[in-house]
Amino acid sequence: MDELVFRFLVQSKITSLAKEDIHLQLLSHADYPSINAITDTLDYFGIENIAANVPKDALQQLPKLFLALIETGKNTELVLVTQLQKGIRVRTLQNKKKIRSIEKFSSQWTGTIIAIEQEEKKGSFITRQSSFKTIITTSILLSIIVMALLFTTSISHAVYTFLTVIGSVVSYLIYKESTGVKDTVTSKVCAIVSLKVDSCSAVITSKEGRISKNVGLGDASLLYFTSLFFVITLVGVHTSTLFTIAIGSLFVVAYSLYLQGIQLKQWCGLCLLISVVLISQFVTLFIAFSNWDFSLLYVIKGLVVSMTLTLLWFYSKPLLQKNKELLKTKKEYLSFKRNDAFFLNALQQDSIENLKHLPQEAQVYFGNRDAPIQITAYTNPLCGYCVAAFELYDRLLMQFPTDVGIQFIFNTSKDLENPSTQIAKRVLELYHKSVSDAFSALKDWFAHRDVDRWIEKYGIPNSMLLMDDRILEMHRDVAHQNDIRYTPETLIGNQKFPNKYYTYEDLFLFVETLKENAPIEIKHQMNSNKNKKSPVVTRL
């Protein structure tokens, strides 16, 4: 499922999200695999989405790209749908593509879709570091390969180098498979030669396929081809020496075929591909070979390079294994962390009894007053930590306009000339004239936190409006009565957000949980509002 979701995001031009992050968020969801797991993950990363049941006759009115559920016999399957000029292209969980007519697709389609905006929001907190690292790593590797090819002295040497690169890539896939990391390319290659899904894994991880306890086929193959590549790049090509190695590799090919065909009776597509590369290298050097010319210096240099790489590999391998274990621990931690019962229990640990409220005329309120999730945000414009909290409030109001209502309480200085008081008072003035202007001013402040710039743009408060001074005093009094001493402080109902266990971004994991656990009177109000409408499209 994560591969399909990742492809969905990439084709929707949302490319800054790390595949690993999607994998962790999906797998740690309590309802994985499900529609809910996908939508909650998209919500968490700030990607506006909708899951809905749509009438089948509205198919051509839907976006060009979306996820859908189709019926396959007695089961339903998630697929990625692309609408073409004449037909529908469907990509399955097995990464198989099929072109179907609109009529055939409609007959299988359940009507359920997940659609997203095909443009990444600038306000999204999605990290771009992974994309940057990928670009840098790819550029370095391509530069090394190009340099290696440029320094070759003949076509046969260039072909040999190219085959070495292919061998290194395939060896990397074998290593990934040996560690239990699944890959789409691996699945495709293995599916060509065997109908069994786990045929490659069975051969690669078999006891017979291991050289020793700590060295498997993946290690040996990866070390062999990477050592060859760096010897060619750093030392050069010595045909006689490399041809001797190629002759020895034919025995490895013979053993590999014997192991798969006779002993294990299973075929591994990646292993066969390595055999093809080794045979091709032998043929290439055989054609280029003219006479035996032994070079002790070349052998010594080659051994130094190979031994250096081997030592580096076996030094870094435990770190890679620890990283894998860390990812597993992280997944388990996320699964535990996003447990609804644990979150609600943590939320209830710090409740404010007899919570004091502001009268409505003194409130600074944004969002839906009848929303199931009611948040009270205690803030101070000069509070640096309040920036992250405000980004949370902004995203919540943007993504869940009907589900969230937020009241701001300014816990500012009593000094009327203090910048925090001046900014809060000016926001109050704007709020009385336009709610949206007041929110824009707050958003602008927390985005830049430059007093002179902000005052130049929005002006200073009117010192004659004593009522606003009184309102700010009421804000401070309510904060004091509720024993709110520091900002930011976020209340959900009368319960403090558990900052000890969760970050503000984590709140997006529990929006549905909070809606389901809304007070009975709010649920009744929501249901009465829903009964007034009969929408054609039903949100899930």
N, C-alpha and C positions, 0 to 999 in steps of 0.2 A: 504493500500500500504506500509506503513512504517514497518509493521510487516513482510511482505514478503521481503523487502529490507534488513531488519536487519538479517533475517534468511539466506539470500543470502550471506551476509558478514561473518556471523559466520561459515557457511559451507565452505566458501572460506578461512577459517583460519585467518580472520581479526576480532579479538575478543576484541580489546581495545577501540572500539568506543561505547560511551554510547547510549543506545536506545533512551533516551530522546533527545539527540543532533540530531539524525537522524530525529526524529519526528518533532522537531522545524524547521530544515532546509527544510524539505520537505513541511510542511504545510505553511511556510512563502514564498515559491516560487510562483511567479505570475502565473505560468502555472500549478500549482498542481491541479489534479493529471495528470502527463504526463511523457513521456520518458525524455523530457528535464529537468524536475524537478529532476529526478533520477540522470542523468549524471552530472548536475550542482552540486548536493549535493556530489556526489563521487569526483568530481574535487575539491570542496571546502575542503574536508578532505584529499586531496593528494593521492587518490586511482586511479591508472591508469585504465582507462576503455575505452570501445569503444561501440558506438551504431551504428548499421549498418544493412543494408538490404542484406541478404545473399541468394544466390541461394539455393533452397531446396535440390538439389542433393549434396550440400556440408555439410549437416547436421552432418554426422558422423565424419567430419574433425573439427568440433567445439569443444570447451572445454567440459569437462564432466558436468560442471555446468554453467548455464546461465539463464538470464531472457528472456522471449520471449512473443510476442503478438500472441494470437490465436483467431480465429473467433468462436464466440458462437452465432449462429443465425444471427441477424442483427448487433450485437455489437462485439467489440474486447475486450479481457480480458488479463491482465498481469498475467503470471504464472511463477513459478520457475521450471526450467527443469533440471532433472538429467538423464544423459544418462547411461543406464544399459547395461549389456552384451546382453540381449535379450529384448529390448523394451525401453520405455521412461517413467520415473516417473514424473508426473506433480503435482505441489502443487498450489492450487488456492488461490485467495485473501481471501476466506472463510476458509483457512487452511485445505482444503480437499485434500487428496492424491489419485491419480488415476494412474494405470499402463496402458499404451497404447502401441500398436504396432507402429513401426516406420512409417508404411504406414498410419495408422490412424492419428498419430500426424502430419505428413507432410501434410495431406489433410486439417487440421485445421490451421496449422501454416502460418502466413502471411509472414514469412521470416525475420521479425524484431527481433533483439536480443540486449541484453546488456551483455557484458562480461567484466570480470576484471581479473587482475593478482591474482593468488591464493597464494600470499605471501605478507605480510605487509612490506612496505618499512621502513627501519630504519630511513630514513630522514623525514618521515611523522610527522606532528606536532600533530597527533591525541593523545589526552590525555589518559593516562592509569589509571588516578585516579579513575574513576568510576569502572573499573574492580577490582582494589585493594580494594575499599570500599565494593564491593559486596562480595569478598572473605572473608574479615574480618567479615562482618556482618553475612554471612552464617556460618562461623566457630564458632562464638560466640553462635548463636542460636542452632547449632547442639550440641555444648558442653553442653549447658544448658539442652537440651532434653535428651542427653545420661546420664547426671548426675541424672536427675529426674527419669529415668528408672532404673538406677543402685541402687538407694536408695529405690526402692519399695520392699515390703516384701513378695509379693506373685504374682502369675501369673495374678490373677484377678485385682490386683492393677496396674500392668504393662499395662494390656489391657485398663483399665480405663484412665490411663495417656496418652496412645497412642491415644485413642479416643478424649481426651481433646485437644491434639495437632492438630488432624485433624479438630476439631471444630474451633480452633483458626485460622487455615489457611483458611477454608471456610468463616469464619466470616470476615476475612481481605478482601476476594474477594467481599463479600457483601458490605462492607464499600466502597471499590473502586467503585463498581457499583453505590452506592448511591451518590457518588461525581461526577459521570459522566465519570470516567476513565474506558475505555474499556479494556478488557483483553481477550486473546485468550482462556485461560482455562475456563473462565466464559462463553464465547460464546459456547464452546463445550458442557459444562454441561447443559446449558439452552436449547440447540438445541435437547438434548435427549428427553426432556419431552414436548417440545412445538415447533410447526412449526413457531410461531411468533418470529421474530428476537429480539424484545424488551420486551419479556414476563417477564424476570427477572427484568429488569429496571422498568417496569410498576408496579409490585408488591412491590418491595423494596422502590420505591419513592412515593408510593401511600399515600394519606392523612390518610387512615384507618390503614396503617402500621406504622405510627409514634406514639411513646409513648407520646411525647410532641413536642413543637416547635423546640427545639434544640437537641432532642434525637430521632434517628430513629432506624430501625431494625439493621442496621450495627453497630451503637454504642453499643446498648444493647447486641447484640450477641458477639461482640468482647470483651467487658468488662467482660461478663459472663465467657467465656472460658479462657481468659488470667488470670482472677482472680483465677479461679479453678486451672489452671496450677501452678501459683506461690504459692497458698496455699498448694498444694500437694508437691511442691519442697521445700518450706521454713518451713512449719508447719508439713507436713506429711499427711497420709491418715487415716481419722477416718470414718469407714464404716457407722455407724449409722447416723452421721451428713450429710454425702454426699448422703446417700440413701434418707434421708428426702428431700434434695434439688432435687434429681432426680425425686421423686414423684411429687413435685411441677412443674418440667419441663414438665411433661406429659400434664398439662393444657395448657402450651405454645404450645405444639405440636398440641393439639386439636384446639386451637384458630387459629393457622397458617393454618391448613387444612381447617377450616371453612372459613377463610378470602379468601383463594385462590379459593377454589372450589365453595363456595356459594355466597360470596359477590362480589369478583372481577371477578370470572369465568376465571381466568388465573392462570397458574401454573408456579412457579419459581423453576428451578432445584436446585439452591443453597439453597433455603429455605427448600425444601424437603430433601436435603442432611443433613442440620442441624437437621431436625426432626429425620432422621435415626440415627444420632450420639447421640441425646438425648435419644432415645428409647434404643439404644445399651448400653449406659451408665447405664440406669435403669436396664436392663436385667443383666448386668455384676455385679452390686452391689446387685441385688436380689439374684443371685446365691451365692455371697460371704457373704450375710447377715446371722447372727446367732441370735443376740438378740439386743434389744434397749439398748444403752449405751450412755446416754447424757453426754457431756463434755463441761461445761461452758467455761473453759480455751481455748479449741480448737475453740469454736464459737467466742470468743473475738479476738483471734489471727487471725482467718480467716476474721473477719470483719475489723480489722486493715489493713490487707494486701489488701483487696478488696477496702476499702475506700481510701487508699493511691493511688492505681492504678487509681481509678475513678477520684480523684483530679488531678493526673498527666495527665490523658487523657483529661479532660476538660480544663486544662491549656494549653496543647500542641495542642489541636484541632484548636483553632483560628490561631496558627502559621502554621499548615498544610493548612488551608484554604487560609491564606495569601500567602503561597508558591504556591498554585494552581493559585491564582490570578496573582502572579508574573510571573508564566510561561505563562499565557494568555497574560499578558502585553508584555512579552519578544517576544512571537510569533508575536503580532501586531507590535512591534518595528522592528523586523526583516523583516516583510512584507513591512513596510514602508521604512526601510533602503535599502532593495534590490530592490526598485522600480527603474526601468531603467531611467525614466524621472528625478527623483530626483538626481540620481548619475550623469547623464550628466550635469544637471544644476549646481551641486556642482563643477564639474570638470571645467566648463566654467567660474566659478566665478574668477579664478585666472590664467589668461592666460598671457603669455609673448609675447608682441608685438615685431616684428622685432627680433625674436630669432636668436642669433649668433651661428654659427656652426663651428666645427673644420674641417679643410681640411681632406680628407680621409686618407692621409698618417700619420696623427697624431691621428687617431681614434683607440680606443680599443673597438672592436665590437664583440659581440657574438650572435649567432642565425641567423635568416633569414633576410637578408637586404631587401627583398621584402615582408616581413610579414605585415599584416594589422595593427598590434599593434607595434608601434615603441616607445620604452622607452629610455629615457636618465637618467642615474643614476649618480648623483653627490655623490661622496663618499670620505672618508678619512680612511686609514687603522687603525688609532688610535681612530676612532670615535666608542664609545661603542654602540650607537643607530643604527649604520650602520649594525650591525650583523643581526637584524631582517629584515632589508631591503634586505640584500644580500640573506638571506634564501628565501625571496619572489622571487628574480630574479632567483635563482637556480631552484626553483620549477617550475616557469613559463617556463624556457628554457627546463626543463626535461619533463614537461607535454604537452607543446604546442610548439614543436620545429619548426613547420612550420608557426605558427601564431604569434610568438613573436620574435622581434629583440631588443637587449639591447646594448646601447653604454655607456661605463663607462667613466666618466670624474673625474680625481683625483684632488681634491681641497686640496692640501697639502701645507706644509710650504715651504717658499723660502729657508730656511736653508737646504743645501744639505746634512748635516750630521744628520738631524732630521730623526728618525726611520720611520715616515710616508712617507717621501720623498724617503728614501732608499728602502723601500718595494715597493712603486709605481714604482720606476725606474727599479727595478729588474723584476717586472711583465712586464714592457714594453719590456725589453730585451728578456724575455721568449716568449712574444707575437710575436715578429718579427721572432722567430724561429718556434714556435708551438702555435697555438691558444688554443688548448686543454690543453697544459702544463701550459699556463698562467692562464687559468680558474681554473685548479686544484690547482695551487699555491694560487690564491685568495680564493678559497673555504677552503683550508687548513688553511689559515691565519684567516679567520673569524670564523672557527670552534674552534681554540685554542687561538689565539691572544697572542702568546708567542713569543716575538721578537727573543730571543736567539735560541729557538728551530727552528723557521722558517728559520733564516739565516743559521743555521747549516745544514738544509735540502736543501735549495735552493741557498745558497751562497749570497755574497754581490754583488751589482752592479759594473760594470766596470767604474771607475772614468774617464777613457779616452773617453768614449762614450758621447761626448758633445751634440750630436743630441738628445739623450733622455732627457737631461736637458732642451733643448729648447722645446721639446714636452710637458714636464711637465709645463713649463712656459706658453705655449699656453693653456693648460688645465686651469691653474689658471686665465689667462686673459679672457677666455670664461666664466668662472664662474662669474668673476667680471662684465663683460659686460652684462650678463643676470641677474645681481643682486642676485646671489645665494650666500648667506653669511654663511649658515649653512649646515651641512650634517647630516643625509642623506636628499637628495632632489630628488624626482622622478617626472620626466616629462613624460606625455603621449602625444606625439606630442609636442605642445607648451604650454600644460596646466599642471599646478602643481597638483599632486595627492592630493585630499582634506583630509589631515590628521586630520583636525578638526572634521570631521564627520565619517571617516572610518579608520580601521586598515589595515595594509598591507595584511593580510589574506583575507580581504573583496574583494580585487581585483579579486579573483577567481570567485566571483559571477557575474562578469560583462565581462568576456572574450568574450562571444558571442555578448554581446551588443557593445563592442568596435570594434569587427570585422565588425559588421553590420554598424557601424558608421565610418568606415575607410574612409580616403580621396578617392575621385573618381579615381585618378590616380593609387592608390595602388590596389583598387578593380579591375581595368582594367588589371593590371599586373598579379593579382592572377587568373583571369578568363582565360587569355591567357595561363598561365602555366597549368591550369587544362585541357584545351582543347587539350593539347599535349598527354594526357594519357586517357585511357579508362579502369579504374579498374573494376574488376569483383565485388568486394565488395564495396558497396556504404555506406559511412558514413552518418549518419543522422545529 
